[in-house]
Amino acid sequence: MAILVDNDTRLVVQGLTGSEGRFHGLRNRSHGTNVVAGVTPGKGGQDVEGIPVFDSVSAAVAETAANTAMVFVPAAFAADAMFEAIGAGISTVICITEGVPAHEMLRLHAFVQHRDIRIVGPNCPGVLSPGKANVGIIPAEIFREGSIGLVSRSGTLTYQIGHELTQLGIGCSTIVGIGGDPIVGSSFIDVLGLFEADEQTEYVVIVGEIGGDEEEKAAAFIESEMSKPVVGYIAGFTAPPGKTMGHAGAIISGSAGTAEAKKDALEARGVRVGRTPTEAAQLVAEIARA
């Protein structure tokens, strides 16, 4: 098994005819993802190396039975693209686009509440289930299939820890980059719950960063709801207060949101936390081989 994307994924790429959408859509296909369609208004009837392009998501779904959408459109249109995908019956929407306005994400949150719809992102690297499907920009070649579930706010750190795990001979069930914006479609808690229910996942790695309180919320969830061992890493131990570090959500306000505070919250709930990606990977290896 895996979570979010797998052998049953039928992907439609919104923005497939753009340079980024084309590059990553074809790259996803080369890694085994079943890319069944692209969507670009006004370019219906064309194709991208054999992938048919449609004018709308609804037309793509009707023709190809797509069930997952990857959004690679400019930020000003990304929210509308997600609404379109949901309206067409897509159940999993993965938005790679960065710069999506926060108020648009608030509208999406309200719209999908109590619906069986999963949004990942925006401003995220996507989702990879090694050996099954890759939806996004994650470099699949540095990961191997296994039993570690990895969820992260940071794309680059996801890749680094994934590489460290591979070097130690450890593979992943699914890698989920939830994105670093203040408002994202899926939280740590959302993904941790999916990993807890996934038969393939035996251990979980959570990669957080400074700013907000999502890691503290995740720590409480891990203590009360999870039976699987969890290892953590928090980026930003040396970050100065009041300065945004990389992501829009990565900013310390006063004494809140520091890496040390998040580390303490996780460790208080039994989560072992590495101070570097290498140390975090080594902790996973230690637990998995115990």
KEMIGU-827420 format. One record per residue: z, x, y of N, C-alpha, C in turn; residue in one letter. Coordinates in steps of 0.001 Angstrom, whole numbers, plus 500000, padded with zeros to 6 digits. Last residue first. Layout:
<sites>
ZXYZXYZXYA/...
</sites>
This chain:
<sites>
515403516178497882516790516181497414516907515506496049A/512979516039499022513086516868497833514500516916497251R/513334514454501256512383514006500233512539514785498933A/515135515992502782515537514685502258514638514272501093I/513564518260503349514875518403502722515330517101502067E/511393517145504671511196517844503398512503517964502632A/512688516215506976512021515273506071511853515906504692V/513497518658508062514505517685507654513918516664506696L/511002519730508666511827520383507651512943519476507164Q/510215518028510728509449518051509478510259518681508356A/512145518771512640512081517392512147511338517336510813A/511476521446513113512776521132512518512790519723511942E/508954521067514287509086521830513049510397521501512347T/509576519659516650508771519020515600508892519736514261P/513090520158517420511685520551517540510900519806516470T/515451519051516782515261519377518198513856519903518475R/515774516224514609515391517601514859515186517844516342G/518269514139513421517311514362514499517045515849514663V/519114511690511069519104513117511372517976513398512350R/520885508778511505519550509356511551519655510833511905V/523349507489511667523002508166510436521616508769510384G/523961506506514118523572505535513094523091506201511811R/524351508715515628525520507865515414525250506801514350A/521764509646515878522660510327514952523913509510514659E/520794507860517839520223507882516495521184508518515498L/522412508507520035522362507130519545521826507073518122A/521833511236520394523192510822520042523199509411519450D/519144511071521140519530511805519935520912511363519463K/519439509708523547518710509077522449519047509748521124K/520830511602525026521432510288524789520752509577523629A/518980513710525058520283513907524418520934512569524096E/516879512642526526516662512986525122517989513125524389A/517820509846528616517687511269528335517476511499526840T/518216507231529506516916507600528974516741509063528656G/520395507624532322519825506830531237518502507415530778A/521383508793534519521822509367533242521223508644532051S/518558508346536470519980508653536482520370509343535191G/515993507932534388516546507304535574518055507503535564S/513261509747533217514702509578533170515169508974534488I/510260508645531801510935509062533018512422508761532887I/507760507652530332508613508815530072509223509330531355A/505933505688530771507277505273530395508245506416530225G/503612507053531293504166506224532362505595505803532065A/503746510406529975503511508982529847504165508215530992H/504266513052531448503166512696530557502855511221530526G/507050512396532883506597513477532013505524512950531055M/508244511823536095507468511308534987506886512463534192T/511464512562537165510090513036537120509382512487535889K/514130511845537052513310511306538125511866511737538122G/515506514880535655515623513464536019514673513075537146P/513417517154533771514281516882534920514344515392535241P/513503517924530283512858517192531376513830516924532524A/514346519141527991514446519928529225513840519209530429T/513893517290525974515261517767526175515419518535527488F/511495515954525201511939515951526586513356516415526828G/511253513963522264510636514920523183511269514812524565A/513049513656519354512929513156520724512352514245521609I/512821512647516016512596513734516972512417513095518342Y/514441511664512913513946511481514266513629512778514981G/514295509987509769514463511240510507513860511055511888V/515731507715507512514952507908508730515318509244509363V/515699506165504278516128507253505155515176507437506336P/515843502580504024515128503827503790515614504920504745K/517001500277504806517616500944503662516994502310503412S/517635498697507927516824499587507106517625500252505990M/519285497102509564518196496475508809517468497386507823E/521306498433510977521578497096510449520532496592509461S/520317500974511678521650500840511088521821499502510381E/517841500345512797517911501192511602519252501013510899I/518662498925515073517893498249514019517977499034512712F/519876500951516558520679499802516122519984499058514992A/517620502581516985518785503098516269519655501962515739A/515984500959518546515557501303517191516732501804516361A/517453501001520899517276499733520182516874499985518733K/517122503714521492518464503191521261518402501851520528E/514356503779521876514929504545520776516353504078520454E/514062502186524161513477501750522891514066502501521701E/514832502504526757515891502431525745515363501998524382D/513404504816529216513627503529528565514738503576527542G/513012508323528618512659507116529347512903505853528541G/511737510756526248512616510321527324512109509033527962I/510664509728522941510628510597524113511527510009525185E/510320509830519332510528509205520621510393510203521744G/509326509267516214509136510265517270509241509561518615V/510621508825513067510451508184514364510393509269515439I/509736508658509730509969509561510848509689508795512136V/510972507505506593510355507209507887510716508294508894V/510256507079503091511018507691504179510261507431505469Y/508580505536501544509911505828501024510836506397502097E/505920503312501371506761504102502275508165504276501707T/504841501559499556504425502959499507505352503861500316Q/505899499040500173506263499664498907505905501154498864E/507276497978503208506111498577502548506530499346501304D/509431497130504658508883496199503665507745496797502840A/509867499229506388510944498845505479510412497953504354E/507510499173507882507739500266506947508826499908505934F/507992496853509394506849496898508475507023498009507448L/510216497699510869510333496556509968509206496513508949G/509062499732512394510091500062511414510281498934510404L/507427498190514069506821499063513058507830499464511995V/509318496797515636508243496088514945507696496924513793D/510830498910516695511443497956515773510385497204514980I/509017500164518428509542500885517268510078499902516233F/506636497512519225507759498406519500508100499217518260S/503396496717520288504331496818519165505397497860519484S/502252496731522887502154495561522022503135495551520873G/504249497921525656503244498081524608503312496888523656V/505198499024528708505041497787527935503910497990526935I/505172501689529567506427500934529612506373499640528796P/503222503693527186503365502875528394504701502129528387D/502669505187524917503751505625525781503920504821527057G/502077504103521517501727504262522925502928504549523785G/502400504049518806502603502786519518502242502877520988I/500743505219516169501031505624517537501171504373518388G/501520505526512862501319504527513917501707505133515254V/500463506323509699500871506910510974500541505899512057I/501443505700506347500738505268507552501328505986508753T/502236507596504372501697506289504004500846505756505157S/501694511147504199502128509943504918501490508682504341C/502931514084502382501932513172502925502539511920503531G/503720517522502185504207516142502260503163515262502934I/503440520274502266502995519562501078503420518117501030G/503935521491504604505040521484503659504698520730502375L/501640520951505971501892522342505613503021522470504588Q/502083518235506447501025518652505531501246520073505051T/504130518432508344504392517789507063503360518213506025L/502720519656510465503870520329509874504185519749508489E/500860517661511009500390518951510518501528519715509847H/502611515687511944501770515430510781501268516719510163G/503596516943514204504510516710513093503734516416511818I/501175516990515701501891518219515374502821518029514185Q/500435514314515953499545515246515261500307516501514820Y/502633513389517397502302512799516098501456513763515298T/502351514790519723503466515141518843503287514535517460L/500084513437520750500028514863520430501148515278519494T/501060510741521123499949511077520248499973512522519802G/504251509354521165503408510442521654502309510772520658S/505754507493519913505299507163521263504295508182521776R/505367506779516391505554507693517517505092507087518830S/506073506839512950505836506008514135506236506803515365V/505266507253509619505462507966510892505116507041512046L/506384507271506321505905506443507423506242507127508735G/505543509064503479506258509115504761505604508170505764I/504168509339501106505170508275501186505964508264502487S/500631510030501285501943510208500686502864509045500981G/497715511861502147498329510622501705499662510899501024E/497718514059504994497432513778503589498180512515503191R/496183515180508063497176514432507311496754514320505849F/494111516332509338495346517118509297496461516404508537I/491993514535509345491906515691508455493189516515508389E/492300512607511288492731512303509919492792513528509024A/493349512591514359492553513490513516493000513402512062P/493226509449515942494057510372515187493169511267514319I/491993507469517354491565508841517642492403509875516902I/491203504544515439491676505201516650491178506623516748G/491909503954512323491457503157513459492033503783514720V/491230504669509080491644505300510326491052504493511473N/492160504028505675491461503662506905492068504396508092A/492732505614503215492386504195503249491577503840504493K/493508508216503404492837507816502181492394506377502157G/496196507417505578495364508432504924494800507959503582P/496034505226507938496590505214506591495738506171505771S/496567505265511366495898505930510251496697505725508978L/496050503937514561496761503816513288495919504466512196V/496275505154517982495817504267516927496674504312515683G/497128506477520217496113507142519401495619506296518241P/497341504444523261497872504957521998496762505650521211C/497086502604525382497382504018525628498010504645524395N/498667499393524459497555500307524758498040501759524932P/499397499506520903498926500073522150499272499156523305G/498680496835518781499184498208518853498567498859520078V/499485493535517951498819494407518919499485495774518860I/499156491090515555499763492389515827498902493160516825R/500009487732514931499063488681515529499803489969515832I/500892484976514415500781486032513414499711487031513843D/502962483965517142501685483936516441501632485122515480R/505237484277518585505245483236517569503874483017516933H/503397485677521260504695485325520709504562484155519751Q/500997486059522493501045486285521045502401485974520423V/501488485462525217500462484732524476500624484878522961F/503388487273526073503709485847526091502743485059525218A/501876489631525787503126489435525045503456487955524954H/499844489199527671499517489260526250500751489034525382L/501327489327530038500599488094529683500272488062528201R/502154491979529890503149490917529871502505489582529505L/499727493264530182500406493349528896501510492303528780M/499265492686532847498340492158531848498972492202530457E/501253494114534086501335492656534140500361492005533166H/500430496763533650501609496254532950501663494732532966A/496958497519533134498052497088534013499197496444533244P/495995500301531265496001498838531286497183498369532140V/495851503053530957495766502510532305495698500998532373G/493790503636528045494968503875528868494752503281530256E/492646502257524962492482502406526409493806502694527121T/493142501485522400493229502902522706493237503146524218I/494556498915520694493971499238521997494215500708522337C/494035496959518042494515498301518355493797498781519609I/494957494035516533494218494572517666494839495907518057V/494748491882513899495276493188514278494390493793515358T/493422489458513663494878489465513512495526490791513892S/490897487551515223491330488887514795492859488929514757I/489937485186516246490603485151514953491016486499514410G/489013485109518767488002485079517711488613485102516319A/491260485440520295490616484138520293489579483978519197G/491629488199519910492602487246519370491995485857519265I/489398489146521342489546489438519919490501488450519253A/489997488211523937488779487777523250488901487984521741E/492342489607524520492372488145524446491151487617523686F/491204492184524548492213491832523550492340490323523393M/489498491941526742488936492265525430489923491912524326A/491329491507528773490394490435528433489771490667527062D/492488494061528732493291492889528394492397491716528015A/490291495707529537490903495847528222491716494622527815A/489115495870531966488631494812531081489345494793529736F/490239498006533261490148496740533995489752495573533106A/489893500152531451491204499531531616491141498167532295A/486893499927529404487644500357530591488895499527530822P/487354499888525777486671499446526989487490499887528199V/487983499886523016487568501110523693486765500727524926F/489916498524520591489482498310521968489242499652522644V/489284497380517421489675498565518181489070498437519569M/490385494783515270489590495204516424490165496476517026A/490011493245512101490730494213512931489828494648514073T/488351491683510643489742491232510756490605492134511642N/485025490407510281485928491429510811487344490873510942A/482919488965509126484297488719508671485244489841509096A/480345489100510155480824490218509337482229490039508763T/479704486770511611478668487436510820479237488436509820E/482034485989512899481272485007512129480282485667511183A/482722488354514230483583487835513167482818486852512281V/480618488532516086480825489602515102481665489113513932A/481025486238517590479772486387516843479912487447515758A/483531486880518660483390485696517803482111485763516985S/482942489052520266483739489262519059483590488070518114V/479519489270521421480893488778521494481625489051520183S/477103490488520937477461490209522333478910489774522486D/477088493193518535477049491786518909477460491630520372F/475539495609516474476230495320517729476019493861518094V/475912497096513226475327496092514113476194495826515337P/475505500381512377476559499398512641476006498369513607I/473404502202512257473523501220511191474623500201511364G/473843503658514638473742504321513328474047503364512186E/474380500881516133474801502272516336474879502921514958V/472012498420517263472930498975516277473263500406516664D/471320495227518889471160496665518713472049497132517550Q/472214492659518993470947492906518321470639494376518148G/473739492787522197473640492190520875472257492398520289G/474224493657524699473559494600523801473503494088522367K/475656491848526161474308492170526616473550493114525719G/478807493215525425478043492103525995476690492567526531P/479350494792522506479088495118523899478254493976524472T/480892495550519525480677494493520519480474495118521888V/480142496289516087480502496689517432480245495530518358G/481197496210512623480501495697513812480971496400515068A/482502497389510486481481496380510185480685495940511406V/483798500063509064483421499630510413482240498677510270V/486037500853507003484918499920506908484632499353508305N/486856504286506909487096502963507478485845502106507366T/486280506875506079486414505829505080486682504436505602G/485720508700507967486980508874507255487268507716506311H/483440507784509141483317508968508293484585509249507505S/484510505738510728483695505402509551483589506586508593R/485737507280512701486550506427511832485779506066510563N/483417508344513819484383509239513185485300508452512254R/482291506076514900481579506773513828482505507728513087L/484321505538516804483940504542515814483233505182514628G/484296507855518363485440507601517499485149506516516463H/481699507705519563482187508919518909483297508606517913F/481599505061520624480640505520519613481197506707518835R/483693505107522466483695504143521372482775504561520247G/482796507136524201484040507292523451484085506352522256E/480299506036525126480377507369524529481635507551523681S/479600502628524084480017503640525044480215504975524356G/479172500941521967477987501583522552478331502574523660T/481654499859521326481035500811520398479860501552521024L/483294498055522532482885499213523314482221500269522456G/485211497237519945484829496704521253484559497884522180Q/484503497339516665484816498237517774484297497624519073V/485948495880513865484972495696514934485426496551516114V/486609496538510441486815496877511847485631496523512732L/488492495490508007487095495321508403487068495400509931R/490728496608505578490392496570506997488885496463507189T/491419497029502989490911495697503321490522495561504798D/492551499515502845491220499342502259490597497993502582N/494189499373506072494113499805504673492703499578504161D/496596499015508678495207499261508279495191499816506856V/499347497856508463498413497622509575496937497865509238L/500589500090505943500784499026506927499648499027507954I/500147500266502381500230500909503688500515499783504665A/500000500840498802500000500000500000500000500873501244M/
</sites>
